[in-house]
Amino acid sequence: MANFDTNKDEVLTLPEAQHIRRIEVCTDSIITLAGIEKMAQLQELIAQGNWSHGCIYQVDLSGNPILRCCHLDDNQLRTVDLSANPMLEEFGIGGNPLTSIDFSHNPRIWSIGMNNVPLDYLPDMTFLDLESLHFDHVARYIPEDYFRNFPNMGGCNIGFFQGSHIDFSQCTRLNSVWCCNSPNLEELDLTASNCTEHDWICAQSCPKLRYIYLRKGHTINHLEKDPHTEIIYIDR
């Protein structure tokens, strides 16, 4: 903040605060983000704790209309209002005791991180053009055909998924999948992807997963699977 304290009095005035475009802070050692709402030019907010040890219980984003990137992971947030942030593109809220979230005012979001969030219900995201979705532990709410809504999705983390199949049939750009600890998953079909080189496929601790299907000629940079799970390459 010192770069914006023009008169060096260790107090940010409103005119000074309105010049701030980016904040990055570890919330293990602070107890409030009060004043963020006065930073009208803020475009990037990274206020993350260390493995759920963050001390932030509330955040006011009502005065940040051009906020594009917001990561509030591993804090104590139970609610976050995003209705005043129509420019938001990246949002991370993993590791918070959040029970609900509304993305209806954020049509530009392409990346959502919500690992380990105890949602009461699945928020509507089907209107979003998602490229990255991290929903580990939240996936128990997700229908098997849900991912058909995101043809441009490249990375998907859905550990603890409860269904027997995941429909990635429309996900032609998918190159990374993390679906560990999915007790009922029987097969993983990634043949719709046009990516010839997959970055990650992690499918450990899936006791019923027998087959992972890939197109013939496709490769995997990093693979984690159980010994009983086979990789089947097919022509398409």
C-alpha positions as CSV (number, residue, x, y, z in Angstrom):
1,M,0.0,0.0,0.0
2,A,3.0,2.3,0.5
3,N,3.2,3.0,-3.2
4,F,-0.3,4.6,-3.0
5,D,0.3,6.6,0.2
6,T,1.3,9.7,-1.6
7,N,1.8,11.9,1.5
8,K,3.4,9.1,3.5
9,D,1.2,9.5,6.5
10,E,0.5,5.7,6.7
11,V,-3.2,6.3,6.0
12,L,-4.9,5.8,2.7
13,T,-7.3,8.5,1.8
14,L,-10.2,7.9,-0.5
15,P,-8.4,9.6,-3.5
16,E,-5.4,7.4,-2.8
17,A,-7.4,4.2,-2.5
18,Q,-9.1,4.8,-5.8
19,H,-5.9,4.4,-7.7
20,I,-5.3,0.8,-6.4
21,R,-5.8,-1.8,-9.1
22,R,-4.3,-5.0,-7.5
23,I,-4.1,-6.4,-3.9
24,E,-2.5,-9.6,-2.9
25,V,-2.4,-10.5,0.8
26,C,-2.2,-13.6,3.0
27,T,-5.3,-13.5,5.3
28,D,-3.7,-15.6,8.1
29,S,-2.4,-12.4,9.7
30,I,-5.2,-9.8,9.0
31,I,-8.8,-9.8,10.3
32,T,-10.6,-7.5,7.9
33,L,-10.8,-6.4,4.3
34,A,-12.8,-3.3,5.2
35,G,-12.2,-0.5,2.8
36,I,-11.9,-2.7,-0.3
37,E,-15.3,-1.4,-1.4
38,K,-13.7,2.1,-1.8
39,M,-11.2,1.0,-4.4
40,A,-13.3,1.6,-7.5
41,Q,-10.4,0.8,-9.8
42,L,-9.6,-2.6,-8.3
43,Q,-9.2,-5.3,-10.9
44,E,-7.5,-8.1,-9.0
45,L,-8.0,-9.2,-5.4
46,I,-6.1,-12.1,-4.0
47,A,-6.8,-12.5,-0.3
48,Q,-6.2,-16.2,0.5
49,G,-5.5,-18.0,3.8
50,N,-3.2,-20.9,4.4
51,W,-5.2,-24.2,4.4
52,S,-8.4,-22.6,5.8
53,H,-6.6,-20.6,8.4
54,G,-7.6,-17.2,6.9
55,C,-9.3,-14.8,9.3
56,I,-11.6,-13.0,6.9
57,Y,-15.3,-13.5,7.8
58,Q,-16.8,-11.0,5.4
59,V,-16.0,-9.0,2.3
60,D,-17.8,-6.1,0.6
61,L,-17.3,-6.0,-3.2
62,S,-20.1,-3.6,-3.9
63,G,-17.7,-0.8,-4.9
64,N,-15.5,-2.8,-7.3
65,P,-17.4,-2.7,-10.6
66,I,-14.4,-3.6,-12.8
67,L,-13.1,-6.4,-10.6
68,R,-11.9,-9.2,-13.0
69,C,-10.0,-11.6,-10.8
70,C,-11.0,-12.5,-7.2
71,H,-9.5,-15.3,-5.1
72,L,-10.7,-15.5,-1.5
73,D,-9.8,-19.2,-0.9
74,D,-9.3,-20.6,2.6
75,N,-11.0,-18.1,4.7
76,Q,-14.2,-18.1,6.9
77,L,-16.7,-16.6,4.4
78,R,-20.3,-17.8,4.6
79,T,-21.6,-15.5,1.9
80,V,-20.2,-13.4,-0.9
81,D,-22.3,-11.0,-2.9
82,L,-21.1,-10.7,-6.6
83,S,-24.0,-8.7,-7.9
84,A,-21.9,-5.6,-8.4
85,N,-19.1,-7.3,-10.3
86,P,-20.3,-7.8,-13.9
87,M,-16.7,-7.8,-15.2
88,L,-15.6,-10.8,-13.1
89,E,-13.8,-13.5,-15.0
90,E,-11.9,-15.6,-12.4
91,F,-13.4,-16.5,-9.0
92,G,-12.0,-18.7,-6.3
93,I,-13.7,-19.4,-3.0
94,G,-12.5,-22.8,-2.1
95,G,-12.1,-23.8,1.5
96,N,-14.8,-21.5,2.9
97,P,-17.9,-22.5,4.8
98,L,-20.0,-21.0,2.0
99,T,-23.5,-22.5,1.7
100,S,-24.7,-20.7,-1.5
101,I,-23.5,-18.5,-4.3
102,D,-25.2,-16.6,-7.2
103,F,-23.4,-16.1,-10.5
104,S,-26.3,-14.5,-12.4
105,H,-24.7,-11.1,-12.5
106,N,-21.3,-12.5,-13.7
107,P,-21.7,-13.6,-17.3
108,R,-18.0,-13.3,-18.1
109,I,-16.7,-15.8,-15.6
110,W,-14.7,-18.5,-17.3
111,S,-12.9,-20.0,-14.2
112,I,-14.5,-21.1,-11.0
113,G,-12.6,-22.7,-8.0
114,M,-14.9,-24.0,-5.3
115,N,-13.1,-27.0,-3.8
116,N,-14.2,-28.0,-0.3
117,V,-17.2,-25.7,-0.1
118,P,-20.3,-27.1,1.7
119,L,-22.9,-25.8,-0.7
120,D,-26.5,-26.5,0.1
121,Y,-27.3,-26.8,-3.6
122,L,-25.6,-26.5,-7.0
123,P,-25.6,-22.9,-8.3
124,D,-26.8,-22.2,-11.8
125,M,-23.7,-22.0,-14.1
126,T,-25.1,-23.5,-17.3
127,F,-25.1,-20.0,-18.9
128,L,-21.4,-19.5,-18.4
129,D,-18.7,-20.3,-20.9
130,L,-16.5,-22.1,-18.4
131,E,-13.0,-23.1,-19.3
132,S,-11.9,-24.3,-15.8
133,L,-14.1,-25.8,-13.0
134,H,-12.8,-27.0,-9.6
135,F,-15.6,-28.5,-7.7
136,D,-13.9,-31.1,-5.5
137,H,-16.2,-32.3,-2.7
138,V,-19.0,-30.3,-4.2
139,A,-19.5,-32.8,-7.1
140,R,-22.0,-34.9,-5.1
141,Y,-24.7,-32.5,-6.4
142,I,-23.7,-32.6,-10.0
143,P,-25.8,-34.6,-12.5
144,E,-24.0,-36.9,-14.9
145,D,-24.8,-34.9,-18.0
146,Y,-24.0,-31.5,-16.4
147,F,-20.7,-31.0,-18.2
148,R,-22.3,-31.1,-21.6
149,N,-23.0,-27.4,-21.0
150,F,-19.3,-26.4,-21.1
151,P,-17.9,-27.3,-24.6
152,N,-14.8,-25.1,-24.0
153,M,-13.8,-26.5,-20.7
154,G,-10.2,-27.5,-20.6
155,G,-9.7,-28.4,-16.9
156,C,-12.2,-30.1,-14.6
157,N,-11.7,-31.1,-10.9
158,I,-14.7,-33.1,-9.7
159,G,-13.4,-35.3,-6.9
160,F,-15.9,-37.2,-4.9
161,F,-18.4,-37.4,-7.8
162,Q,-21.3,-39.7,-6.9
163,G,-22.5,-40.8,-10.4
164,S,-21.5,-43.8,-12.4
165,H,-20.7,-41.9,-15.6
166,I,-19.6,-38.4,-16.5
167,D,-20.8,-37.0,-19.8
168,F,-17.9,-35.1,-21.4
169,S,-19.3,-35.7,-24.9
170,Q,-19.4,-32.0,-25.8
171,C,-16.1,-31.1,-24.1
172,T,-13.8,-31.0,-27.2
173,R,-11.1,-29.0,-25.4
174,L,-10.7,-31.1,-22.3
175,N,-7.1,-31.9,-21.4
176,S,-7.1,-32.2,-17.6
177,V,-9.5,-34.2,-15.4
178,W,-9.3,-34.9,-11.7
179,C,-12.0,-37.3,-10.5
180,C,-10.4,-39.1,-7.5
181,N,-12.4,-40.6,-4.7
182,S,-15.5,-41.1,-6.9
183,P,-17.0,-44.3,-5.4
184,N,-19.5,-45.1,-8.1
185,L,-17.7,-44.1,-11.3
186,E,-17.5,-47.0,-13.7
187,E,-16.0,-45.4,-16.8
188,L,-14.4,-42.2,-18.0
189,D,-14.8,-41.4,-21.7
190,L,-12.5,-38.6,-22.9
191,T,-12.7,-39.5,-26.6
192,A,-14.6,-36.3,-27.5
193,S,-11.5,-34.2,-26.7
194,N,-9.5,-32.9,-29.7
195,C,-6.5,-32.4,-27.4
196,T,-3.8,-34.9,-28.6
197,E,-1.8,-34.3,-25.4
198,H,-3.5,-34.5,-22.0
199,D,-1.8,-32.7,-19.1
200,W,-3.4,-34.5,-16.2
201,I,-5.7,-37.5,-15.7
202,C,-6.1,-38.3,-12.0
203,A,-8.6,-41.1,-11.2
204,Q,-7.3,-42.7,-8.1
205,S,-9.5,-44.3,-5.3
206,C,-12.3,-45.1,-7.8
207,P,-13.1,-48.7,-6.9
208,K,-15.6,-49.3,-9.7
209,L,-13.7,-47.5,-12.4
210,R,-12.7,-50.1,-15.0
211,Y,-12.0,-48.1,-18.1
212,I,-10.6,-44.7,-19.2
213,Y,-11.3,-44.2,-22.9
214,L,-9.0,-42.1,-25.0
215,R,-8.5,-41.6,-28.7
216,K,-5.8,-43.6,-30.4
217,G,-2.7,-41.5,-30.7
218,H,-3.4,-39.3,-27.7
219,T,-0.9,-39.1,-24.9
220,I,-1.0,-38.3,-21.1
221,N,1.7,-36.3,-19.4
222,H,0.7,-37.2,-15.9
223,L,-1.5,-40.2,-15.1
224,E,-2.7,-41.4,-11.7
225,K,-5.1,-44.3,-11.6
226,D,-5.8,-47.5,-9.6
227,P,-4.2,-50.8,-10.8
228,H,-7.5,-52.3,-11.9
229,T,-8.3,-49.3,-14.2
230,E,-7.4,-49.8,-17.8
231,I,-6.6,-47.3,-20.5
232,I,-8.5,-48.1,-23.7
233,Y,-7.4,-46.3,-26.9
234,I,-10.1,-46.3,-29.6
235,D,-10.4,-44.9,-33.2
236,R,-12.7,-42.0,-33.6
